[in-house]
């Protein structure tokens, strides 16, 4: 009681609490050898990733003459964007020399249909499996679980036959659809597990209020899926963007994504290898997923831990 | 306003039978409380009525309609859930509106009803908030609002007050009671709280182990419990129960306790003529005792040592030792304060309030 009155009086007379001496002086914590060891260890870990990145970045701004000198850690003597321009506009993939921008736009046109297709299908399926009374839901879920572990290489040939008979082989659509199909099992499981945590009473209330599958899905369930959508979006964007195998298998000559483009221009160059061009091309290819990470990375962590503690 | 009836209801989960041949019928405008301990099947029964669970066998009637095969939305019911089950991403207005999702009403009518509900429940200033921005009591009001906006004839409540604090619970209890009087609807209300049951119900069905132990008005259930379970479950502090044997001699009927104490039960309305030597359980409510040293020795009079006293605000509970066990009495608090542990007090029981049960079957005799 007396302590309260002391602080009240202090507040009333305008004396700031910082000015009075503390009742119990706490010992200051210094830097211990333990802290130093941890810092050193973490710095080494960081260097492990940063040094190669540094080399790639500085090399992409150098001229070929400077690169030939061999000092890979030195900064560029002349900063030039020539390599970036070349990689984007003029680099040759096979006999065509239109640069990486072709692959970039291909990747974009693969990415969006594929995202929309896979996520919308997986959401609906996950919702039905988790919250709707579906016959054989358990068996279907088990099947999906098995499918999630089938390696792509095993079903590659049948998939090629299927895309050829449906006349989409060698187009961007083939790549997009195959991405969507292969992602389905895992995405469905993710959505299904997320929806399983929605309190049953909310679902019961929705059943009594509306009872319509689509109305409940669009009005109640989709608005509640924000967190998990971010997680799935990032997973899908990176895996589709970074994929090489599906792109090279189903894209044919016209539907190649950026990664295939990149591999071609690095491996099929004639004469001397222009390291600056290659580094710039590699960076250009890697930038989009990085941008996505930077933009929504914070939300990603929130989404990953969202199911851990019920809010 | 329809009556509701359950006819020969069976509910099985795999090999487990939860409800077996259950029958229950209430009349139009009744406030039925399903009362029982956790796991007694009361929520299962409510969910069967709501259509959230399917009956394994039997028929459910609402008014003249057989609703057994209907979807929840087509049964003409509204339900309030224990956790309120508000849609977290919708505003209060959106929640109320979604309550009408199955009915194809014109938008002016929807707006009119939202205004009506908001005024009635005093949630007008909250209409544009999300459920997360509301307090427990406000959420409860919105949940009730989402039910009454449907203007249906039968309302279901699944332990709606158990997440509220004591003060709010009392307020909401009165409010639900008032709503029932205003709307003149039929209500089925599930709870494990006997005070809610006693205060709100017009009919109580006490359930245990999937069986309806007693069905009647609150007074019937309290004053004339049908068996030992109901007697022990309803009332706080619980009814005092002691084993005794009946002695029937020349028109005198007495309950003989082990300690030798006697209680005259000649006026008790026996269902069948009492048998001499029958083993019975004598049930005595704590409030039917009085501490009284004026009158001379008579029937229902004991002299018992004090074990402890407990004050519960407006009254106090006195624990005396009788037959080697605690006997609870409701007394005035100042009286309890004046008593010392170990001292002996004279106690008078109102013999006309006694309850007798068969010791074997547990049924009222």
HADDOCK unambig.tbl for C-alpha pairs under 7 A between the chains (distance, minus, plus):
assign (segid A and resid 201 and name CA) (segid B and resid 81 and name CA) 6.87 0.50 0.50
assign (segid A and resid 201 and name CA) (segid B and resid 85 and name CA) 5.45 0.50 0.50
assign (segid A and resid 202 and name CA) (segid B and resid 85 and name CA) 4.54 0.50 0.50
assign (segid A and resid 202 and name CA) (segid B and resid 86 and name CA) 6.62 0.50 0.50
assign (segid A and resid 202 and name CA) (segid B and resid 87 and name CA) 6.71 0.50 0.50
assign (segid A and resid 204 and name CA) (segid B and resid 52 and name CA) 6.74 0.50 0.50
assign (segid A and resid 205 and name CA) (segid B and resid 85 and name CA) 6.54 0.50 0.50
assign (segid A and resid 207 and name CA) (segid B and resid 72 and name CA) 6.51 0.50 0.50
assign (segid A and resid 207 and name CA) (segid B and resid 73 and name CA) 6.65 0.50 0.50
assign (segid A and resid 208 and name CA) (segid B and resid 72 and name CA) 5.06 0.50 0.50
assign (segid A and resid 208 and name CA) (segid B and resid 73 and name CA) 4.61 0.50 0.50
assign (segid A and resid 209 and name CA) (segid B and resid 73 and name CA) 6.08 0.50 0.50
assign (segid A and resid 209 and name CA) (segid B and resid 98 and name CA) 6.52 0.50 0.50
assign (segid A and resid 209 and name CA) (segid B and resid 99 and name CA) 4.91 0.50 0.50
assign (segid A and resid 209 and name CA) (segid B and resid 100 and name CA) 6.41 0.50 0.50
assign (segid A and resid 209 and name CA) (segid B and resid 101 and name CA) 5.84 0.50 0.50
assign (segid A and resid 209 and name CA) (segid B and resid 102 and name CA) 6.03 0.50 0.50
assign (segid A and resid 210 and name CA) (segid B and resid 73 and name CA) 6.27 0.50 0.50
assign (segid A and resid 210 and name CA) (segid B and resid 101 and name CA) 4.90 0.50 0.50
assign (segid A and resid 210 and name CA) (segid B and resid 102 and name CA) 4.51 0.50 0.50
assign (segid A and resid 211 and name CA) (segid B and resid 73 and name CA) 6.02 0.50 0.50
assign (segid A and resid 220 and name CA) (segid B and resid 87 and name CA) 6.71 0.50 0.50
assign (segid A and resid 223 and name CA) (segid B and resid 89 and name CA) 6.24 0.50 0.50
assign (segid A and resid 224 and name CA) (segid B and resid 89 and name CA) 6.49 0.50 0.50
